[in-house]
Each structure stands twice: as structure tokens, then as C-alpha cells.
Amino acid sequence: MLLAVHSQIGNQQLMNNINIFLGATVADAAARPLHWVYDPKKLKKYIKGKKDITFLKNNKSPFYSIKTGKVSGYNDVGQVMFKTLISTKKKSDILKNFKKNIIKNFGPGSAYWRNLKLRKKYKKIKWKKPMNGPWIHQNILETIQNTKAKKAITGGKKVNESDGYCAALPYFLYNNSETELKKIIKSVANSKINETYALAKFKIIDLAIKGNKSPVNTFVRNYEKKRYYKEVVSNIKKILRLKKHNHTKVVKKFGKACSYPGTFMGSVHAMITSNNYKSAIIKTIKAGGCNCSRANFVGAYFAALKGIKNIPSNWVKKTKLSKRILNYTAI
């Protein structure tokens, strides 16, 4: 399906769009071995003396372990959308096929589903060691349940996390229609806060795509009088006032867990205090907690703002899904 977009928006724009998804994917993979390390003392120990804290060879995530170079569940739902786009012939079938593919990738028979059953066992031993294999997110679990129940809107309602944004990112690069994007977001994360913050991310990335030199500040100017984005703009202003403050401390202040608005605010601080992709992602990793949810936004943003050359080429090589994205090929 993405190849069909080729004739609509031209070679260069398509490549630029693909590079933005690559930026999110590489950032997620770079951060993943240290995903969900909330204890600052442990994080400091894990990265002490290391010249490069990205793509750590040995997993340090306390809850789950996958091979270095693979992505977290956040980016993986975006991969499902990407595969759906390149395998679906009719635009009207994209959402239906996306839901089917979520069940195939995350549902019964998958490694994600198998590990879901293991959580009680590991919880009993207080996570003395991580599970071997990926972690299914609450939003995705609810999406599977709601799809099987044939609900009209299938997204999860219990948590306000970045799954909706991550799922919709490839679609945004294919079709920047707010109406259609809302449908994709709600198919995975069905709450107003999920929708609002995901759309705000896309508007900021879109400004970067269009060559705006200060997308975050421009977003504030463009939308500060719009009621829909009132909370988002207010939270961005809080971050702008803390531009000179230490990034790790700012992330701790507003929340280094997975939920909005903290994950959005931490991402924005990394974006406005960094000059390039590499420094922003390293900063994101050092802040700890749910680094992958933040990295998916920060990585996409800098890929849009600075282009593919700003993504370290050795990081691209270390990311297992890079080749498929760059070649538009499906597994």
C-alpha cells in the first residue's frame, strides 16, 4: 500500500516519511535494553564507565528480556501498522486488517501472549529476574479482547500510554487526515487524553517535516487558543520554562513512567534541549523509566527535523527492522 502512495506524494516525500518511522524504530531499539529501569542507583550502575549506553549487549530491563536490536511493544504496534499498510490493497480495509494483524502479532499463539500467562509467576518472585520474551501492553491486551468481542471502538481505556501514537505513526506518514488518525488511535487507545496527546505529537512532527525551525514553540503559538489542546499547551509551557534545567530531574518531576502527560512532557524537554538525534536519545535513556515511550516520539521528531543523516548509521545497522523499513518490504 505504501508503494501506492509513491505516485501521490512523490519519491522524496515518501522517503522522508519512511525515515521518520525509521527514526522512531532506531530510537526504541537503542533504548530497549534499559527499558523500565526506574531505580536511579541501578541505572547509574548499569551505564557507569560505558562509552556507549545504547544497544547494551546484556538486557537490564527488570521485567522482560529480548535480543538487543529488537524493539519494545510500543514500536512493535507501529510495525504492525507498517506491515498492514504495505500489504493492504484497499484504503477502506486498512483499519480492519490492522486489527486482525494485532491479534496475529500479539494474541494467542504469540510470544507476547505466552508471556502474559507467565506474569503471575514472576510477580510472585518479585521480578528477581526478567521474563524471556516480549511484554504485551495493557492497551494492546484490551484491543484484542474488544476486537474479539466485535466492539465498534476497540482501544483500551484503562491506561493513558503511547500505544495509540505508536500505532498511528506509520499511518500519519501515509495519510495525515485528523479524522482517519483519530480512528487509528482509538482502535488501540480509546481515551480523550490518548487522542489529544497523540495528535499533538503528529502536529509537532508535521511542522518539522515542513521545515519549521522551532516546531514546539510554533505549536504553542498555533494552538494556545484552541480549547482541544488547552492542557497540552499548558504542559508544554511548563517545560519551556525549565529549558535550562537538568533533563533527568525534569523527567523525574513530571513522571518517568509510561503515562501521559509525563511521557509527553519528558519527550518535549529532550527535544528542546538537544541539538541532534543522538544526544536527544542518549539523554532520554539516561533519564530512565519508560525510555522507549519517549524515544518513539523524540526519534521521529529529530528524523523529521534533521533528516536521515542525523540518525547514527551504526545505530541503524544495529536495529533489526531497519532494512525492512528502508526497503518497504514485508516479512
PEJO-V229539 format. One record per backbone hydrogen bond with DSSP energy under -1.0 kcal/mol. NH is the residue of the N-H (numbers start at 1). CO is the residue of the C=O. If there is no record, write none. Layout:
BEGIN
nh->NH co->CO
nh->NH co->CO
END
This chain:
BEGIN
nh->8 co->5
nh->9 co->5
nh->10 co->6
nh->14 co->10
nh->15 co->11
nh->16 co->12
nh->17 co->13
nh->18 co->14
nh->19 co->15
nh->20 co->16
nh->21 co->17
nh->22 co->18
nh->23 co->19
nh->24 co->20
nh->25 co->21
nh->26 co->22
nh->27 co->23
nh->28 co->24
nh->29 co->25
nh->30 co->26
nh->31 co->27
nh->32 co->28
nh->34 co->31
nh->35 co->32
nh->36 co->289
nh->37 co->34
nh->38 co->36
nh->43 co->39
nh->44 co->40
nh->45 co->41
nh->46 co->42
nh->47 co->43
nh->48 co->44
nh->50 co->47
nh->55 co->30
nh->60 co->33
nh->65 co->131
nh->70 co->67
nh->76 co->72
nh->77 co->73
nh->79 co->75
nh->80 co->76
nh->81 co->77
nh->82 co->78
nh->83 co->79
nh->84 co->80
nh->85 co->81
nh->86 co->82
nh->88 co->84
nh->93 co->90
nh->94 co->91
nh->97 co->93
nh->98 co->94
nh->99 co->95
nh->100 co->96
nh->101 co->97
nh->102 co->98
nh->103 co->99
nh->104 co->100
nh->105 co->101
nh->106 co->102
nh->107 co->103
nh->110 co->107
nh->114 co->110
nh->115 co->111
nh->116 co->112
nh->117 co->113
nh->122 co->118
nh->123 co->119
nh->124 co->120
nh->126 co->123
nh->127 co->122
nh->131 co->63
nh->133 co->65
nh->141 co->137
nh->142 co->138
nh->143 co->139
nh->144 co->140
nh->145 co->141
nh->146 co->142
nh->147 co->143
nh->148 co->144
nh->149 co->145
nh->150 co->147
nh->151 co->146
nh->155 co->186
nh->156 co->188
nh->166 co->162
nh->167 co->163
nh->168 co->164
nh->169 co->165
nh->172 co->168
nh->173 co->169
nh->175 co->171
nh->177 co->175
nh->181 co->177
nh->182 co->178
nh->183 co->179
nh->184 co->180
nh->185 co->181
nh->186 co->182
nh->187 co->183
nh->188 co->185
nh->189 co->185
nh->190 co->156
nh->191 co->189
nh->195 co->191
nh->196 co->192
nh->197 co->193
nh->198 co->194
nh->199 co->195
nh->200 co->196
nh->201 co->197
nh->202 co->198
nh->203 co->199
nh->204 co->200
nh->205 co->201
nh->206 co->202
nh->207 co->203
nh->208 co->204
nh->209 co->205
nh->210 co->206
nh->211 co->208
nh->212 co->207
nh->218 co->214
nh->219 co->215
nh->220 co->216
nh->221 co->217
nh->222 co->218
nh->223 co->219
nh->224 co->220
nh->226 co->223
nh->230 co->227
nh->233 co->229
nh->234 co->230
nh->235 co->231
nh->236 co->232
nh->237 co->233
nh->238 co->234
nh->239 co->235
nh->240 co->236
nh->241 co->237
nh->242 co->239
nh->243 co->240
nh->245 co->242
nh->250 co->246
nh->251 co->247
nh->252 co->248
nh->253 co->249
nh->254 co->250
nh->255 co->251
nh->260 co->160
nh->263 co->259
nh->265 co->261
nh->266 co->262
nh->267 co->263
nh->268 co->264
nh->269 co->265
nh->270 co->266
nh->271 co->267
nh->272 co->268
nh->273 co->269
nh->280 co->276
nh->281 co->277
nh->282 co->278
nh->283 co->279
nh->284 co->280
nh->285 co->281
nh->286 co->282
nh->287 co->283
nh->288 co->285
nh->289 co->37
nh->290 co->256
nh->291 co->289
nh->294 co->290
nh->295 co->291
nh->296 co->292
nh->298 co->294
nh->299 co->295
nh->301 co->297
nh->302 co->298
nh->303 co->299
nh->304 co->300
nh->305 co->301
nh->306 co->302
nh->307 co->303
nh->310 co->307
nh->311 co->308
nh->316 co->312
nh->317 co->313
nh->318 co->314
nh->320 co->69
nh->322 co->319
nh->325 co->321
nh->326 co->322
nh->327 co->323
nh->329 co->324
END
